[in-house]
């Protein structure tokens, strides 16, 4: 490639004091976005990648304060996602263990958690990548045949050449791997900013191509993103954070004992997948296609879906779930909960035969609670006695059949050895679908379930 002369034009960051400094939120009563990811979209570091499958970073700070945790303690998140719990724990000087099964999402968390960048070098590398990419673009770099068709449907062709030039420049740069990851994440976050398609979260609607009539230049937006991220690194350093240790694992939440020893954890705080048929593997299809990680539905299934706990019908192969359908694990710890689930599963199996789409909600319910029970058992092992396991959860109503997910999780935990649980309802759900005649009318909620060992 043609390299520009000189050392590159630094992308300048302007320090602005953050309102989200550690210690600013002392208790849950002050939280306007309690249990919501919305405030994380504005907070330093947390805002580097929009991934709404999570919760508020302020909830983490509130729980750390409530339970009096400090640098002597450990917090664990078995569904750490893009790192909300670990990044917030770092801001509070509390050690953390995070587990995430999705390889790409795990990489985002790793990148957000690293803060040891040499700022001058990071700024220089960002400027150099921008200059390299502009030179590649000016030289007529083409990207025909690079990606699956979905990517081409999501971008104006000229802007896609800019994105490809940026991707090429990052891959060919001599930046240190951790700085290269920083730049890669900046470009990743740029994708949905500059797309011309209906590519808002959670899914992509390329059929709405040209929905955005104003084109955003990929080079300009990448530069803005780099500056914002540099600002965040500067801001968090100004806080003078106390030292803490953070361990991220690209692993399985159902095997928590592989990542923390018996009685090693002071607080488990997480938001597991909801029982709402949400395909977490599909959420990042645009990003993983763009970086060449996967190139088909089957590839994503093998590399991602098959590694996640069961939370979507797209994960289910009916022929493989004869045993799971009977919920043997649940039956072993609680025959009463088993009987309730079997009635729900039978009702869903009957509805499936007459409903359009014939979705396997019956097996979804069975698989979900069998998997979550494994998480609960692992959580019991790694928690210290008397310590809490806190989950942000939503209930569900597949085909209009209500599943009291939050309470069942609490009851399963007690049956598995925990001493008790409490449910705090934090908001109602489903209101935006009120006008949809095809949707059930069961009122739903989101809750914080606190389980005590």
C-alpha positions in Angstrom: 0.0 0.0 0.0 1.1 3.6 -0.4 2.0 5.1 2.9 1.7 8.8 3.5 4.8 10.7 4.4 5.6 11.7 8.0 4.2 10.2 11.2 0.6 10.9 10.7 -1.7 13.6 11.8 -2.7 13.1 15.4 -6.4 12.9 16.2 -6.8 15.4 19.0 -8.9 14.7 22.1 -10.2 17.6 24.2 -10.6 16.7 27.9 -14.1 17.4 29.3 -14.7 16.3 32.9 -17.2 13.4 33.0 -20.3 13.4 35.1 -19.9 9.7 35.5 -16.9 9.7 37.7 -16.7 6.8 40.2 -18.5 7.4 43.5 -20.9 9.8 41.9 -23.8 7.4 42.4 -24.1 6.2 46.0 -27.4 4.4 46.1 -30.1 2.9 43.9 -32.6 5.6 44.8 -30.7 8.1 42.7 -30.8 6.0 39.5 -33.0 7.3 36.8 -32.1 4.4 34.5 -32.1 1.6 37.1 -31.5 -1.6 35.3 -31.4 0.0 31.8 -28.5 0.2 29.4 -29.5 3.7 28.3 -27.2 5.6 30.6 -24.3 3.5 29.5 -24.7 5.0 26.0 -23.4 8.3 27.4 -20.8 7.1 29.9 -17.0 7.1 29.2 -15.7 3.7 28.0 -19.2 2.1 28.2 -20.3 4.1 25.2 -17.6 2.7 22.9 -19.9 0.1 21.4 -23.7 0.2 21.4 -24.9 -3.2 22.7 -28.3 -3.0 24.4 -28.2 -6.5 25.7 -27.2 -5.3 29.2 -28.0 -3.0 32.0 -26.9 0.3 33.6 -23.3 0.7 34.7 -24.8 2.8 37.6 -26.6 -0.3 38.8 -23.2 -1.9 39.2 -21.8 1.1 41.2 -25.0 1.1 43.3 -24.7 -2.6 44.2 -21.0 -2.3 44.9 -21.7 0.6 47.3 -24.7 -1.2 48.9 -22.7 -4.3 49.7 -19.6 -2.3 50.8 -17.2 -3.8 48.3 -13.7 -2.5 47.8 -10.3 -3.6 46.5 -10.4 -6.7 48.8 -13.4 -8.1 47.1 -14.4 -9.8 43.9 -17.5 -9.4 41.7 -18.4 -11.9 39.0 -20.6 -11.7 35.9 -21.3 -14.9 34.1 -22.9 -13.0 31.2 -20.5 -10.1 31.0 -21.3 -9.1 27.4 -19.4 -6.1 26.3 -18.0 -5.7 29.9 -20.4 -3.4 31.7 -19.9 -5.1 35.0 -16.1 -5.3 34.7 -15.6 -1.8 33.5 -17.8 -0.4 36.2 -16.0 -2.5 38.8 -12.7 -1.2 37.6 -14.0 2.4 38.1 -14.9 1.5 41.7 -11.6 -0.3 42.4 -13.2 -3.7 42.8 -11.8 -6.9 41.3 -13.9 -8.8 38.7 -14.3 -12.0 36.8 -16.3 -11.9 33.6 -17.5 -14.8 31.4 -18.8 -14.3 27.8 -19.5 -17.0 25.3 -19.8 -14.8 22.1 -16.2 -14.4 20.7 -16.8 -11.0 19.2 -18.7 -9.6 22.2 -15.9 -10.9 24.4 -13.3 -9.1 22.3 -15.3 -5.8 22.7 -15.2 -6.3 26.5 -11.4 -6.9 26.4 -10.8 -3.8 24.4 -12.9 -1.6 26.7 -11.2 -2.9 29.8 -7.7 -2.1 28.6 -6.6 1.3 29.8 -2.8 1.2 29.6 -2.4 2.9 26.3 0.4 5.4 25.5 -1.8 8.3 24.6 0.6 10.0 22.3 1.2 6.8 20.4 -2.5 6.0 20.3 -3.3 9.5 18.8 -0.5 9.1 16.3 -1.7 5.6 15.2 -5.2 6.9 14.7 -4.0 9.8 12.6 -1.7 7.5 10.6 -4.5 5.0 9.9 -6.8 7.8 8.7 -4.1 9.1 6.3 -3.3 5.6 5.1 -7.0 4.9 4.4 -7.5 8.1 2.6 -4.5 7.4 0.4 -5.9 3.9 -0.4 -9.3 5.4 -1.2 -7.7 8.0 -3.5 -5.7 5.2 -5.2 -9.1 3.6 -6.2 -9.1 0.7 -3.7 -12.1 -1.6 -4.5 -14.0 -4.0 -2.3 -16.0 -6.2 -4.7 -16.4 -9.7 -3.5 -15.0 -9.1 -0.1 -18.2 -9.7 2.0 -21.5 -11.5 2.0 -24.3 -9.6 0.2 -25.7 -8.2 3.5 -22.8 -5.8 3.9 -23.2 -4.4 0.4 -26.9 -3.8 1.1 -26.2 -1.8 4.2 -23.9 0.9 2.8 -23.6 3.4 0.0 -20.9 1.9 -2.4 -18.6 4.9 -2.1 -18.8 5.0 1.7 -18.2 1.2 1.8 -14.9 1.8 -0.1 -14.0 4.2 2.7 -14.8 1.6 5.3 -12.8 -1.0 3.5 -9.9 1.4 3.2 -10.0 2.0 7.0 -10.2 -1.8 7.7 -7.2 -2.4 5.4 -5.2 0.4 7.0 -5.8 -0.9 10.5 -4.8 -4.4 9.4 -1.6 -3.2 7.7 -0.6 -0.7 10.4 2.3 -1.4 12.7 0.4 -0.3 15.8 0.8 -2.3 19.0 -1.9 -5.0 19.1 -3.8 -3.3 21.9 -3.8 0.0 20.1 -4.9 -1.8 16.9 -7.8 -3.2 18.8 -8.7 0.3 20.0 -8.8 1.5 16.4 -10.6 -1.6 15.3 -13.3 -1.0 17.9 -13.6 2.7 16.8 -14.2 1.5 13.2 -16.6 -1.1 14.4 -18.7 1.5 16.2 -18.6 3.6 13.1 -20.5 1.0 11.0 -24.0 1.7 12.2 -23.4 5.4 12.3 -22.7 5.6 8.5 -25.0 2.9 7.2 -27.7 3.9 4.8 -29.9 0.9 5.7 -32.2 0.4 8.6 -29.4 -1.0 10.8 -30.4 0.1 14.2 -30.4 -2.4 17.1 -31.1 -5.2 17.5 -31.4 -6.3 13.9 -30.6 -5.1 10.4 -33.2 -4.3 7.8 -31.3 -3.8 4.5 -34.6 -3.7 2.6 -34.9 -0.2 4.0 -31.8 0.9 2.0 -31.6 4.7 1.5 -33.8 5.2 4.5 -31.2 7.7 5.7 -31.1 10.4 3.1 -28.1 12.2 4.7 -24.8 10.4 4.1 -22.3 10.4 6.9 -18.7 10.3 5.6 -16.9 7.2 7.1 -13.5 9.0 7.4 -15.1 11.9 9.3 -17.1 9.6 11.6 -14.1 7.3 12.3 -12.1 10.4 13.3 -14.8 11.6 15.6 -15.1 8.1 17.2 -11.3 8.0 17.8 -11.4 11.4 19.4 -14.3 10.4 21.7 -12.6 7.3 22.8 -9.3 9.1 23.4 -11.3 11.6 25.5 -12.6 8.8 27.6 -9.2 7.3 28.3 -8.0 10.8 29.4 -11.1 11.3 31.6 -10.8 7.9 33.3 -7.2 8.5 34.1 -8.0 11.8 35.6 -10.2 10.0 38.1 -7.1 8.4 39.7 -8.7 4.9 39.8 -7.4 2.6 42.5 -5.7 -0.6 41.2 -7.8 -3.7 40.7 -7.6 -7.0 38.9 -9.9 -8.1 36.1 -10.2 -11.5 34.5 -12.2 -11.9 31.3 -12.9 -15.4 29.9 -14.3 -16.4 26.5 -16.2 -19.2 28.1 -19.5 -20.8 29.3 -21.7 -19.4 32.0 -22.8 -22.9 32.8 -19.3 -23.8 34.0 -18.6 -21.0 36.4 -16.4 -23.2 38.6 -13.8 -23.2 35.9 -13.3 -19.4 36.3 -13.5 -18.9 40.0 -12.7 -21.1 43.0 -15.2 -22.2 45.7 -16.3 -19.4 47.9 -14.1 -16.8 46.1 -16.7 -14.3 45.0 -18.4 -11.6 47.1 -21.1 -10.5 44.6 -22.4 -12.0 41.4 -24.2 -9.4 39.3 -25.5 -10.1 35.8 -28.2 -9.8 33.3 -28.7 -13.2 31.6 -30.5 -13.6 28.3 -34.2 -13.2 28.7 -36.7 -15.9 27.7 -37.9 -13.9 24.8 -36.6 -15.6 21.7 -33.9 -13.0 21.1 -31.1 -14.3 18.9 -28.0 -12.9 20.5 -25.8 -14.5 17.8 -27.5 -12.5 15.1 -27.1 -9.1 16.9 -23.6 -8.6 15.7 -24.0 -10.1 12.2 -23.1 -6.9 10.4 -20.0 -6.3 12.5 -18.7 -9.9 12.3 -19.3 -10.1 8.6 -17.5 -6.8 8.1 -14.4 -8.1 9.9 -14.5 -11.5 8.1 -15.1 -13.5 11.2 -18.1 -15.3 9.7 -19.8 -15.2 6.3 -23.0 -17.2 6.7 -25.9 -18.2 9.0 -24.4 -21.6 9.4 -21.0 -20.2 10.3 -22.5 -18.0 13.0 -24.5 -21.0 14.3 -21.4 -23.2 14.6 -19.2 -20.5 16.0 -21.6 -18.6 18.2 -25.2 -19.9 18.6 -24.2 -23.4 19.7 -22.0 -21.9 22.5 -24.8 -19.8 24.1 -27.3 -20.9 26.6 -30.7 -21.6 25.0 -32.7 -18.4 24.7 -33.9 -18.4 21.1 -35.7 -20.9 18.9 -33.0 -20.5 16.2 -30.7 -22.5 18.6 -33.0 -25.4 18.7 -32.8 -28.7 16.8 -35.8 -30.7 17.9 -34.2 -34.0 17.3 -31.4 -33.2 19.8 -33.6 -32.2 22.7 -35.6 -35.3 23.6 -33.9 -35.4 27.0 -33.9 -31.7 27.6 -37.6 -31.4 27.0 -38.2 -33.5 30.1 -36.2 -31.0 32.3 -34.4 -33.7 34.3 -32.2 -31.2 36.1 -35.1 -29.1 37.3 -37.0 -32.3 38.3 -34.0 -33.4 40.5 -33.9 -30.2 42.5 -37.6 -29.2 42.6 -40.5 -31.5 41.5 -42.9 -28.7 42.1 -41.2 -26.3 39.7 -40.8 -29.2 37.3 -44.6 -29.9 37.3 -45.3 -26.2 36.6 -42.8 -26.1 33.7 -44.1 -29.4 32.2 -47.6 -27.9 32.1 -46.3 -24.8 30.3 -44.2 -26.9 27.9 -47.2 -29.1 27.1 -49.4 -26.1 26.4 -46.8 -24.5 24.1 -46.3 -27.8 22.3 -50.0 -27.9 21.5 -50.2 -24.2 20.5 -47.2 -24.8 18.2 -49.3 -27.0 16.0 -51.8 -24.3 15.2 -49.7 -21.1 15.3 -48.0 -19.6 12.3 -44.3 -20.2 12.2 -44.6 -23.2 14.5 -41.9 -21.8 16.8 -40.4 -24.3 19.2 -41.3 -22.3 22.3 -41.9 -25.5 24.2 -38.3 -26.6 23.8 -37.1 -23.0 24.3 -38.6 -23.0 27.8 -37.2 -26.4 28.7 -33.7 -25.6 27.4 -33.6 -22.2 29.1 -34.4 -23.4 32.6 -32.1 -26.4 32.3 -29.3 -24.1 31.3 -30.0 -21.4 33.9 -30.1 -24.1 36.6 -26.5 -25.0 35.7 -25.6 -21.3 36.1 -27.3 -21.2 39.5 -25.5 -24.3 40.7 -22.2 -22.8 39.6 -23.0 -19.5 41.3 -23.7 -21.2 44.6 -20.3 -22.9 44.4 -18.2 -19.7 43.8 -20.1 -17.4 46.1 -19.1 -16.8 49.7 -21.7 -17.7 52.4 -24.2 -15.0 53.0 -23.3 -13.2 49.7 -25.8 -12.1 47.0 -26.4 -13.3 43.4 -28.2 -10.4 41.7 -29.9 -10.8 38.3 -31.7 -8.3 36.1 -34.4 -10.5 34.5 -37.6 -10.2 32.4 -40.6 -12.5 32.4 -42.0 -13.9 29.2 -45.3 -14.9 27.4 -44.5 -17.0 24.3 -47.7 -17.5 22.4 -49.4 -15.7 25.2 -48.5 -18.3 27.9 -47.0 -16.5 30.8 -43.8 -17.7 32.3 -42.9 -16.1 35.7 -39.2 -16.3 34.9 -37.9 -14.1 37.7 -39.7 -16.0 40.4 -38.9 -19.4 39.0 -35.2 -18.5 38.9 -35.4 -17.4 42.6 -37.3 -20.6 43.5 -34.9 -22.8 41.6 -32.0 -21.1 43.5 -33.6 -21.9 46.9 -34.2 -25.5 45.8 -30.5 -25.7 44.8 -29.3 -24.5 48.2 -29.6 -20.7 48.4 -31.2 -19.4 51.6 -33.7 -17.1 50.0 -34.5 -14.6 47.3 -36.3 -11.2 46.7 -37.8 -9.8 43.5 -37.8 -6.0 42.9 -39.9 -4.9 39.9 -38.2 -2.0 38.2 -40.3 -1.4 35.1 -43.1 -2.7 32.9 -42.3 -4.1 29.4 -44.1 -4.5 26.1 -45.9 -1.2 26.0 -44.5 -0.2 22.6 -46.2 -3.3 21.1 -49.6 -2.4 22.5 -51.0 -1.6 19.0 -49.8 -4.8 17.5 -52.8 -7.1 17.0 -50.5 -10.1 16.5 -48.9 -9.8 19.9 -50.2 -11.2 23.2 -51.7 -8.9 25.8 -50.0 -10.4 28.8 -48.4 -7.6 30.9 -44.7 -8.1 31.4 -42.1 -6.7 33.7 -38.4 -6.4 34.3 -37.1 -7.2 37.8 -34.0 -7.4 39.9 -33.8 -10.8 41.6 -31.5 -10.9 44.6 -30.6 -14.4 45.8 -28.7 -14.9 49.0 -26.4 -17.9 49.6 
